[in-house]
Structure formats: C-alpha cells, structure tokens
C-alpha cells in the first residue's frame, strides 16, 4: 500500500495574465504520474507522498508562485496509476514582485522579513465600585451608586 514511483510529465502548462486594474497574474500547472503497488492505496496516501509538492511550496521554476491546489485522480484503465495535478498561482499589482519593506531592492521570501511593530493607546473609562483604600463606594444610606462612578484609564 505505497507509492512505487513518481514521474513528472514534461508537458506542464503556464499562463500569465494582465487583469483588471493592472493586476498581474501567473498560473502554472505541473502534472505527475504516480505508480502504486496496491489498488487499496488511497488519494490521501498519494497526496502525502514526500516527493510530490505540498500546498504552499514554491514552484521550482518561479519561486514567487506557490502551490494552491493539488488534485489526484485514479486512472480508469489501470487502478495502480494516479494522475496528480499541482496548480501554482501568484497575484501581484502591475507585475511587481513582492518587496521587502526594510530593503526595497530585496525580492526575497516575505517570511524572512523582519516584522514592523507599532502600538498606540486609547483613553477609556471603567466603572469603579471600590475606593483606593479598598472600601466600597456607597451613598450615605450604604447603597451602591446607580449608575456607578467611572474612572478614566
């Protein structure tokens, strides 16, 4: 119940498009022929095989495109053979490659970029029921104020 061999079929497909608002799209499809040793091999077994591309992995010919869809279909004439298609895609504005914000001349992998962190604060009010001395804030009769007193934070 395992994969015997994986052969990439040379006739892979690719498409480049310039779409709406100057969006630049590249799509590729790589096809594989997978041979197994048992008819009980499942689609999950085939897709999990280590030499096949996995979702999110870059295309070897274009490292800016990543695997977005992987499909496996059993051959109707030979149940030991599977056809696997891996589709790669990328969508950029006006054909530009991703840029590193810290170094605009660097087109490296965005996962390696140093994150830019920022923060700010917002003033808000919270209801208070206890004084600084940890005594309840009550009126002369001993009732809690309705609505409660609010402190700025």
C-alpha positions in Angstrom: 0.0 0.0 0.0 2.6 2.6 -1.0 3.8 4.7 -3.8 6.4 3.0 -6.1 7.4 5.9 -8.3 6.6 9.5 -9.3 7.3 10.8 -12.8 6.8 14.4 -13.7 5.2 14.8 -17.1 7.2 17.3 -19.2 4.1 18.9 -20.7 3.4 21.4 -17.9 1.2 24.4 -18.5 1.7 28.1 -17.7 -0.3 31.2 -18.1 0.4 34.9 -17.5 -2.4 37.5 -17.5 -2.8 41.2 -17.0 -6.2 41.6 -15.5 -8.4 44.4 -14.1 -6.7 47.5 -12.7 -3.3 46.3 -13.8 -3.3 43.1 -11.7 -0.7 40.7 -12.9 -1.5 37.0 -12.5 0.7 34.0 -13.2 -0.7 30.4 -13.1 1.2 27.2 -13.6 0.2 23.5 -13.6 2.6 20.6 -13.1 1.4 17.1 -13.9 2.7 13.9 -12.2 2.2 10.2 -13.0 2.2 8.3 -9.7 2.5 4.5 -9.7 1.4 2.5 -6.6 1.8 -1.2 -5.7 -1.8 -1.8 -4.5 -5.3 -0.9 -5.6 -6.2 -0.1 -2.0 -3.9 3.0 -2.0 -6.0 6.0 -1.2 -5.9 9.5 -2.5 -4.5 10.7 0.8 -1.6 8.2 0.6 -0.8 9.5 -2.9 -1.0 13.2 -1.9 1.1 12.8 1.2 4.0 11.1 -0.6 7.2 13.1 0.2 8.5 13.7 -3.4 5.2 15.4 -4.5 4.9 19.1 -4.0 2.7 20.1 -1.0 0.4 23.1 -0.6 2.2 26.4 -0.1 5.5 25.1 -1.6 7.1 27.4 -4.3 7.3 26.4 -7.9 10.9 25.4 -8.7 10.7 27.4 -12.0 9.1 30.5 -10.4 9.7 30.8 -6.6 7.2 33.6 -6.3 4.3 31.3 -7.2 3.1 28.7 -4.7 1.1 25.5 -4.9 -2.5 26.4 -4.3 -4.4 23.3 -5.5 -3.4 19.7 -5.6 -5.7 17.0 -7.2 -5.2 13.3 -7.6 -7.3 11.1 -9.9 -7.0 7.4 -10.3 -6.5 6.2 -13.9 -9.7 4.4 -15.0 -7.8 1.8 -17.1 -5.1 1.0 -14.5 -6.0 1.2 -10.8 -2.4 1.3 -9.8 -1.7 4.6 -11.6 -2.8 8.1 -10.4 -2.7 11.4 -12.2 -1.7 14.3 -9.9 -2.0 17.9 -11.0 -0.4 20.7 -8.9 -1.6 24.3 -9.7 0.6 27.2 -8.7 -0.5 30.8 -8.6 0.5 34.4 -7.7 -1.3 37.7 -8.0 0.7 41.0 -7.9 -0.2 44.5 -8.7 1.1 45.8 -12.0 3.5 42.8 -12.4 5.7 43.8 -9.4 7.4 41.2 -7.4 6.9 41.3 -3.6 9.2 43.9 -2.0 10.9 43.8 1.4 9.8 47.0 3.3 13.1 47.2 5.1 15.1 46.9 1.8 13.1 47.7 -1.4 15.8 46.1 -3.6 15.4 42.7 -1.9 12.9 40.4 -3.5 13.5 37.6 -1.0 10.9 35.4 0.7 8.4 37.6 2.7 8.5 35.0 5.5 12.1 36.1 6.2 11.3 39.8 6.6 11.6 41.5 10.0 8.1 42.5 11.2 7.4 46.1 11.7 5.6 46.6 15.1 3.7 49.6 16.2 1.3 50.4 19.1 -0.9 53.2 20.4 -3.2 53.8 23.3 -6.8 54.8 23.7 -8.3 56.5 26.7 -11.4 54.8 28.1 -13.5 54.8 31.3 -14.2 51.9 33.6 -16.8 51.6 36.3 -15.4 51.5 39.9 -17.1 50.1 43.0 -14.2 50.3 45.4 -12.1 53.2 46.7 -8.3 53.4 46.9 -8.5 52.1 50.4 -10.5 49.1 49.1 -13.7 50.3 50.7 -17.0 50.1 48.8 -18.1 53.4 47.2 -21.6 53.9 48.5 -24.0 56.8 49.3 -25.0 57.8 52.9 -27.5 55.1 53.1 -25.0 52.4 52.1 -26.3 51.8 48.6 -24.0 51.4 45.5 -24.4 54.3 43.1 -26.6 53.7 40.1 -25.1 54.4 37.6 -21.7 53.6 39.1 -18.8 56.1 39.2 -16.4 56.0 36.3 -12.6 56.4 36.3 -10.5 57.4 33.3 -7.8 54.9 32.3 
